[in-house]
Amino acid sequence: MNRENRELVTSVDKHVVLIKSWLTEKENRLIQKFWAKQTKISENADFGNLEDSDVKIDITSSPELILDYYDILIEAYVYSVDESTEGVLEKIQDFRKEEYKEVTAFIQKLQEEEKKTTLKTVPIIGESSISEDQN
């Protein structure tokens, strides 16, 4: 698979981190599974007609989950560290804490860009470009 990577050079020790510019569905599943495990659905929910109020995601009960989430992001997005694709999570965990934060902030910024692009290009279900008045 050929895809563009983005390069991040850390500010202190000048590590070169290549970050995937987009994820495959398989890579994205790591992130989806994390959030699905944190999702609670109301006992009284009608699964045929779920309301936003029926679905709750709560990670406040275990702040450790935030650290797990960052690990999942790194595993999904980071292609290589200093030209090596082996053990990227461990290598980044060995960075200085400010450089670790640079990597996670870079990934989160990339996710935000991806969300904006997706929202512009994916049609909303139920919308139609065909007018009902056409005969």
C-alpha positions as CSV (number, residue, x, y, z in Angstrom):
1,M,0.0,0.0,0.0
2,N,1.3,3.4,-0.9
3,R,0.3,6.3,1.3
4,E,1.7,9.6,2.3
5,N,3.3,9.9,5.7
6,R,3.8,13.1,7.6
7,E,7.1,13.8,9.3
8,L,7.5,15.1,12.8
9,V,10.9,16.0,14.1
10,T,10.8,16.3,17.9
11,S,12.0,19.5,19.4
12,V,14.7,18.3,21.9
13,D,16.3,15.1,20.7
14,K,15.3,15.5,17.1
15,H,13.7,12.1,16.7
16,V,12.1,11.6,13.3
17,V,8.6,10.2,13.6
18,L,6.7,9.3,10.4
19,I,3.0,9.4,11.0
20,K,0.4,8.0,8.6
21,S,-1.7,10.7,6.9
22,W,-4.8,8.4,7.0
23,L,-5.8,5.1,8.4
24,T,-7.2,2.0,6.8
25,E,-10.4,0.6,8.3
26,K,-8.4,-2.2,9.9
27,E,-6.1,0.4,11.6
28,N,-9.0,2.5,12.7
29,R,-10.7,-0.5,14.3
30,L,-8.2,-0.3,17.2
31,I,-9.6,3.2,18.0
32,Q,-13.2,2.1,17.4
33,K,-12.9,-0.9,19.7
34,F,-11.5,1.3,22.5
35,W,-14.5,3.7,22.3
36,A,-16.9,0.8,22.0
37,K,-15.6,-0.8,25.2
38,Q,-16.3,2.5,27.0
39,T,-19.8,2.9,25.6
40,K,-22.8,2.2,27.8
41,I,-26.3,2.0,26.5
42,S,-29.3,2.7,28.7
43,E,-31.2,-0.4,29.9
44,N,-34.4,1.1,28.6
45,A,-33.1,2.0,25.2
46,D,-35.0,1.0,22.1
47,F,-32.3,-0.4,19.8
48,G,-34.5,0.2,16.8
49,N,-34.6,3.9,17.6
50,L,-31.6,4.9,19.7
51,E,-31.5,8.4,21.0
52,D,-28.3,10.3,21.9
53,S,-29.4,10.3,25.5
54,D,-29.4,6.5,25.5
55,V,-25.7,6.3,24.7
56,K,-23.0,7.3,27.2
57,I,-19.2,7.2,26.9
58,D,-17.5,7.6,30.2
59,I,-13.8,7.4,30.7
60,T,-13.7,9.6,33.9
61,S,-14.1,6.5,36.2
62,S,-10.6,5.4,35.1
63,P,-8.1,8.1,34.1
64,E,-5.8,5.3,33.1
65,L,-8.0,4.8,30.0
66,I,-6.7,8.1,28.7
67,L,-3.2,6.7,28.7
68,D,-4.4,3.6,26.9
69,Y,-6.1,5.7,24.3
70,Y,-2.8,7.5,23.6
71,D,-1.1,4.2,23.2
72,I,-3.8,3.1,20.7
73,L,-3.4,6.3,18.7
74,I,0.4,5.8,18.5
75,E,0.0,2.2,17.5
76,A,-2.5,3.1,14.8
77,Y,-0.9,6.2,13.4
78,V,2.9,6.0,13.8
79,Y,4.7,4.3,10.9
80,S,8.3,4.6,12.1
81,V,10.6,6.2,14.6
82,D,14.1,7.1,13.5
83,E,13.7,5.0,10.4
84,S,12.6,1.9,12.3
85,T,9.1,0.4,12.1
86,E,9.8,-2.0,15.0
87,G,8.5,-1.3,18.5
88,V,7.3,2.3,17.8
89,L,5.1,2.5,20.9
90,E,7.9,1.6,23.2
91,K,10.3,3.9,21.5
92,I,7.9,6.8,21.8
93,Q,7.2,6.0,25.4
94,D,11.0,6.3,26.0
95,F,10.9,9.9,24.6
96,R,11.1,12.8,27.0
97,K,7.6,13.6,28.2
98,E,7.4,16.9,26.2
99,E,8.3,15.0,23.0
100,Y,5.8,12.3,23.7
101,K,3.2,15.1,24.0
102,E,4.4,16.6,20.7
103,V,3.6,13.2,19.0
104,T,0.2,12.8,20.5
105,A,-0.7,16.4,19.8
106,F,0.4,16.0,16.2
107,I,-1.8,12.8,15.8
108,Q,-4.8,14.6,17.4
109,K,-4.4,17.5,15.0
110,L,-4.2,15.1,12.1
111,Q,-7.4,13.4,13.3
112,E,-9.2,16.8,13.4
113,E,-8.1,17.6,9.9
114,E,-9.4,14.1,8.8
115,K,-12.8,14.8,10.5
116,K,-13.1,18.1,8.6
117,T,-12.3,16.5,5.3
118,T,-14.6,13.5,5.9
119,L,-17.5,15.8,6.9
120,K,-17.1,17.7,3.7
121,T,-17.0,14.7,1.4
122,V,-19.3,12.1,2.9
123,P,-23.0,12.6,2.0
124,I,-25.4,12.5,4.9
125,I,-27.7,9.5,4.8
126,G,-31.2,10.6,3.8
127,E,-30.1,13.5,1.7
128,S,-30.8,13.3,-2.0
129,S,-29.7,15.4,-4.9
130,I,-32.9,14.4,-6.8
131,S,-35.9,16.6,-6.4
132,E,-39.1,14.8,-5.6
133,D,-41.0,17.1,-8.0
134,Q,-39.3,15.4,-11.0
135,N,-41.6,13.3,-13.1
